[in-house]
Amino acid sequence: MDSLLLTLPVIQAQPQTAALAPAEPAAPARARKPDWLRVKLPIGPDYAAVRQLVDEHKLHTICQSGNCPNMGECWGAGTATFMILGNVCTRSCSFCAVATGRPSELDLDEPRRVAEAISLMKVKHAVITSVNRDELKDRGAGVWRDTVVLTKQLSPGTTIETLIPDVKANWEALEVMTSGGQEVISHNMETVGSLYRLVRPQAKYDRSLEQIRRTKLAGHRTKSGIMLGLGEKPDEVHQAMDDLVANGLDILTLGQYLQPTKRHLEVAEFIHPDAFAAYKEEGLKRGLKYVESGPLVRSSYHAERHVNVPI
């Protein structure tokens, strides 16, 4: 398969000049992205086929909206993570590349289109996520349920993970969202508790933990994700692991935060792959059943492996 090497952009400090006039204080240089963040974007028939299906069915994927560095690998293998409830979010998280604003009217035909696309793609494991729809009384729970149920009907052999956003303590909505028979139910913490106001200003650390706890109490396989490189300290990551285990989490993903645009939070640190490996060991020692940890890991990366984790 032909491939195009995609090098993530590097922003460097301006060089010093020889001007005699007093120079203005230079802005601190942004760290150069290390070699381990270079990714290959496959271009081939499988990738093109997935792109065509997504376009024909007027679907949204978090692969595109979230600028995922693994999009080439996953699409090249004929898989994708679908984003329902539109592609405009009511939240304004400082890390996220998804558009923020007033969403369009709810598309009640979206569950059918997503289910048909998954069937046509013949995927063995589908990941479904969504934007936040805080303006909806049920947070879009009905569309969530219908999407999973229809997918199961059209593709009975396909396993499903649903990555559900913060429901703002609407536990009735959460119950509906998790009632379709999906194998994995995920809700991302995104960061450690001390950084929530900076990273997720409209969310609450304890509320997200409670959402995971309630999901586990209902008997589901639970999963969450945390980004590293936002300024968190190792002991804060360890504390988050303990909090997640105490609230019934089974699976944790850890990946490097990458700044989507200049308008978003800057990267505080690029975490070395060895540190990711150490975090994985620490998470398993602290009681997590499965940890996916690496610079380019995203919530949906290798998601098909997570359905085998014991509940």
C-alpha positions as CSV (number, residue, x, y, z in Angstrom):
1,M,0.0,0.0,0.0
2,D,1.4,3.4,-0.9
3,S,1.8,5.8,2.0
4,L,2.4,9.4,2.6
5,L,4.5,10.4,5.6
6,L,2.7,13.1,7.6
7,T,5.0,15.1,9.8
8,L,3.1,17.1,12.4
9,P,3.9,20.9,12.2
10,V,6.7,22.3,14.3
11,I,6.5,25.9,15.6
12,Q,9.9,27.3,16.5
13,A,11.0,30.5,18.2
14,Q,12.1,33.4,16.0
15,P,15.9,33.7,15.6
16,Q,17.7,36.5,17.3
17,T,18.5,39.6,15.1
18,A,21.5,41.9,15.0
19,A,19.4,45.0,15.5
20,L,21.0,47.6,17.9
21,A,17.7,48.7,19.3
22,P,16.6,47.0,22.5
23,A,14.7,43.8,21.5
24,E,11.4,43.0,22.9
25,P,11.3,40.0,25.2
26,A,11.1,36.9,23.1
27,A,8.2,34.6,23.6
28,P,9.2,31.2,24.9
29,A,9.9,28.7,22.2
30,R,7.5,25.8,21.8
31,A,9.1,22.4,22.1
32,R,9.9,20.7,18.9
33,K,7.8,17.6,18.4
34,P,9.9,14.5,18.8
35,D,10.4,11.8,16.2
36,W,8.0,9.4,17.9
37,L,5.1,11.7,16.9
38,R,5.7,11.2,13.2
39,V,2.9,9.1,11.7
40,K,2.3,7.4,8.4
41,L,-1.0,8.2,6.6
42,P,-1.8,5.2,4.3
43,I,-3.4,6.1,1.0
44,G,-4.9,3.1,-0.8
45,P,-8.1,1.5,-1.9
46,D,-9.3,0.5,1.6
47,Y,-8.8,4.1,2.8
48,A,-10.6,5.5,-0.2
49,A,-13.5,3.1,0.2
50,V,-14.1,4.1,3.8
51,R,-13.9,7.8,2.8
52,Q,-16.4,7.3,0.1
53,L,-18.9,5.5,2.4
54,V,-18.6,8.3,5.0
55,D,-19.2,10.9,2.4
56,E,-22.1,9.1,0.6
57,H,-24.0,8.5,3.9
58,K,-23.4,12.1,5.1
59,L,-21.7,10.8,8.2
60,H,-19.4,12.4,10.7
61,T,-16.3,10.7,12.1
62,I,-14.3,11.7,15.1
63,C,-11.3,10.6,13.1
64,Q,-11.8,13.7,10.9
65,S,-13.3,16.1,13.4
66,G,-10.8,15.2,16.1
67,N,-7.7,15.3,13.7
68,C,-6.8,11.8,15.0
69,P,-3.2,10.8,14.2
70,N,-4.3,7.2,13.7
71,M,-6.9,7.9,11.0
72,G,-4.7,6.6,8.2
73,E,-4.0,3.3,10.0
74,C,-7.6,2.7,11.0
75,W,-9.2,3.8,7.7
76,G,-6.6,1.9,5.8
77,A,-7.8,-1.2,7.6
78,G,-11.4,-0.4,6.7
79,T,-12.6,0.8,10.2
80,A,-13.7,4.2,11.6
81,T,-15.1,5.8,14.7
82,F,-18.5,7.3,14.0
83,M,-19.7,10.5,15.6
84,I,-23.5,10.9,16.0
85,L,-25.7,13.8,17.0
86,G,-24.1,16.1,14.4
87,N,-20.6,17.6,14.3
88,V,-21.2,20.8,16.3
89,C,-20.7,20.5,20.1
90,T,-22.3,22.7,22.8
91,R,-19.1,22.5,24.9
92,S,-15.9,24.5,24.5
93,C,-13.2,22.2,25.9
94,S,-9.8,23.9,25.4
95,F,-8.2,20.7,23.9
96,C,-10.8,19.6,21.4
97,A,-10.8,20.2,17.7
98,V,-14.5,19.5,17.2
99,A,-16.5,22.7,16.3
100,T,-18.3,24.5,19.1
101,G,-21.6,26.4,18.6
102,R,-25.3,26.0,18.2
103,P,-26.0,22.5,16.7
104,S,-28.5,21.9,13.9
105,E,-31.8,20.2,14.4
106,L,-31.6,16.6,15.6
107,D,-31.3,14.2,12.6
108,L,-33.5,11.3,13.4
109,D,-32.4,9.4,10.3
110,E,-28.8,9.4,11.5
111,P,-29.0,6.0,13.3
112,R,-30.2,4.3,10.1
113,R,-27.3,5.8,8.0
114,V,-24.7,4.9,10.6
115,A,-26.0,1.4,10.9
116,E,-26.1,0.9,7.2
117,A,-22.6,2.2,6.7
118,I,-21.2,-0.1,9.4
119,S,-22.9,-3.0,7.7
120,L,-21.5,-2.0,4.3
121,M,-18.0,-1.7,5.7
122,K,-18.4,-5.1,7.3
123,V,-16.5,-4.0,10.4
124,K,-16.0,-6.5,13.2
125,H,-15.9,-3.8,15.9
126,A,-17.5,-0.4,15.7
127,V,-16.9,2.6,17.9
128,I,-19.6,5.2,18.2
129,T,-19.2,8.5,20.0
130,S,-21.0,11.9,19.9
131,V,-20.7,15.6,20.5
132,N,-22.4,17.0,23.6
133,R,-25.9,18.1,23.1
134,D,-26.6,19.9,26.3
135,E,-29.6,21.8,24.8
136,L,-31.5,18.5,24.5
137,K,-33.5,17.4,27.5
138,D,-32.5,13.7,27.0
139,R,-28.9,14.7,25.8
140,G,-29.7,12.8,22.6
141,A,-30.2,9.5,24.4
142,G,-32.9,8.3,22.0
143,V,-30.6,8.6,19.0
144,W,-27.8,6.8,21.0
145,R,-30.1,3.9,21.7
146,D,-31.5,3.7,18.2
147,T,-28.0,3.8,16.6
148,V,-26.8,0.9,18.7
149,V,-30.0,-1.2,18.3
150,L,-30.1,-0.7,14.5
151,T,-26.4,-1.5,14.2
152,K,-26.9,-4.8,16.1
153,Q,-29.9,-5.6,13.8
154,L,-28.0,-5.0,10.6
155,S,-24.6,-6.4,11.8
156,P,-25.3,-9.0,14.5
157,G,-21.7,-10.2,14.4
158,T,-20.3,-6.7,15.1
159,T,-19.2,-5.7,18.6
160,I,-19.8,-2.1,19.6
161,E,-18.1,0.4,21.9
162,T,-20.0,3.6,22.8
163,L,-17.9,6.6,23.9
164,I,-20.5,8.6,25.8
165,P,-19.9,12.3,26.7
166,D,-20.7,13.9,30.1
167,V,-24.5,13.7,30.6
168,K,-24.4,16.4,33.4
169,A,-25.9,13.9,36.0
170,N,-28.9,13.1,33.8
171,W,-28.8,9.5,34.9
172,E,-32.0,8.6,33.2
173,A,-30.5,9.6,29.9
174,L,-27.4,7.6,30.7
175,E,-29.5,4.5,31.3
176,V,-31.1,4.9,27.9
177,M,-27.8,5.5,26.2
178,T,-26.3,2.3,27.6
179,S,-29.3,0.0,27.0
180,G,-28.6,-1.0,23.4
181,G,-26.5,-4.1,24.0
182,Q,-23.0,-2.6,23.4
183,E,-20.0,-4.5,24.6
184,V,-18.0,-1.6,25.9
185,I,-19.1,1.7,27.4
186,S,-16.6,4.5,27.6
187,H,-16.5,7.9,29.2
188,N,-13.3,9.9,29.0
189,M,-11.9,11.7,32.0
190,E,-9.5,13.5,29.6
191,T,-7.2,14.9,32.4
192,V,-6.4,14.9,36.1
193,G,-8.6,16.6,38.7
194,S,-6.4,19.7,39.1
195,L,-6.6,20.6,35.4
196,Y,-10.4,20.3,34.9
197,R,-11.1,24.0,35.0
198,L,-8.5,24.6,32.4
199,V,-9.1,21.6,30.1
200,R,-12.9,20.8,30.6
201,P,-14.4,24.0,32.1
202,Q,-18.0,22.8,31.6
203,A,-17.4,19.4,33.2
204,K,-16.6,18.2,36.7
205,Y,-14.1,15.6,37.7
206,D,-16.3,13.9,40.4
207,R,-19.3,13.9,38.1
208,S,-17.4,12.0,35.4
209,L,-16.3,9.5,38.0
210,E,-19.9,9.1,39.1
211,Q,-20.9,8.5,35.5
212,I,-18.4,5.7,35.3
213,R,-19.5,4.3,38.7
214,R,-23.1,4.1,37.6
215,T,-22.2,2.5,34.3
216,K,-20.3,-0.2,36.2
217,L,-23.1,-0.8,38.7
218,A,-25.3,-1.6,35.8
219,G,-23.0,-4.4,34.9
220,H,-21.2,-3.0,31.9
221,R,-17.6,-3.2,30.7
222,T,-16.2,0.3,31.5
223,K,-13.5,2.3,29.8
224,S,-12.0,5.8,30.0
225,G,-9.1,7.9,28.6
226,I,-6.7,10.5,29.8
227,M,-4.4,12.8,27.8
228,L,-0.9,13.4,29.1
229,G,1.3,16.4,28.4
230,L,-1.1,19.1,29.7
231,G,1.0,19.9,32.8
232,E,-0.1,17.1,35.0
233,K,2.3,15.5,37.5
234,P,2.9,11.8,37.8
235,D,1.4,11.5,41.3
236,E,-1.8,13.2,39.9
237,V,-2.0,10.5,37.1
238,H,-1.6,7.8,39.8
239,Q,-4.3,9.4,41.9
240,A,-6.6,9.5,38.8
241,M,-5.9,5.8,38.3
242,D,-6.9,5.1,41.9
243,D,-10.0,7.1,41.6
244,L,-11.0,5.3,38.4
245,V,-10.4,1.9,40.0
246,A,-12.4,2.8,43.0
247,N,-15.3,3.7,40.7
248,G,-15.3,0.5,38.8
249,L,-13.1,1.2,35.7
250,D,-11.9,-1.8,33.7
251,I,-9.9,-0.2,30.8
252,L,-7.8,2.9,30.6
253,T,-6.2,4.6,27.6
254,L,-3.3,7.1,28.0
255,G,-2.1,9.2,25.0
256,Q,-0.1,12.3,24.3
257,Y,-2.1,15.6,24.0
258,L,-1.4,17.3,20.6
259,Q,-2.5,20.9,20.1
260,P,-5.1,21.0,17.3
261,T,-4.7,24.7,16.4
262,K,-3.1,27.8,17.8
263,R,-6.4,28.6,19.5
264,H,-6.2,25.5,21.7
265,L,-4.1,24.8,24.8
266,E,-0.4,24.5,24.1
267,V,1.4,21.2,24.9
268,A,3.1,21.6,28.2
269,E,5.4,18.5,27.7
270,F,6.0,15.7,25.3
271,I,5.9,12.5,27.3
272,H,8.6,9.9,26.4
273,P,7.4,6.4,25.3
274,D,9.3,5.0,28.3
275,A,7.1,7.0,30.6
276,F,4.0,5.8,28.9
277,A,5.2,2.2,29.4
278,A,5.8,3.0,33.1
279,Y,2.3,4.4,33.5
280,K,0.9,1.2,32.0
281,E,2.7,-0.9,34.5
282,E,1.5,1.4,37.3
283,G,-2.1,1.2,36.2
284,L,-2.1,-2.5,36.1
285,K,-0.5,-2.6,39.6
286,R,-3.2,-0.3,40.9
287,G,-6.0,-2.6,39.7
288,L,-6.9,-1.7,36.2
289,K,-7.6,-4.8,34.0
290,Y,-6.3,-3.3,30.8
291,V,-4.1,-0.3,30.0
292,E,-3.4,1.0,26.4
293,S,-0.6,3.5,26.8
294,G,1.5,5.3,24.2
295,P,2.1,8.7,22.6
296,L,-0.3,8.1,19.7
297,V,-2.9,6.2,21.6
298,R,-6.4,7.6,21.4
299,S,-9.5,6.3,23.0
300,S,-10.6,4.2,20.0
301,Y,-7.1,2.8,19.2
302,H,-7.0,-1.0,19.2
303,A,-10.6,-0.8,20.6
304,E,-11.4,-4.2,19.2
305,R,-9.1,-5.8,21.8
306,H,-11.0,-4.3,24.7
307,V,-14.2,-6.4,24.2
308,N,-12.3,-9.4,25.6
309,V,-11.6,-7.7,29.0
310,P,-13.5,-9.5,31.8
311,I,-16.4,-7.5,33.2
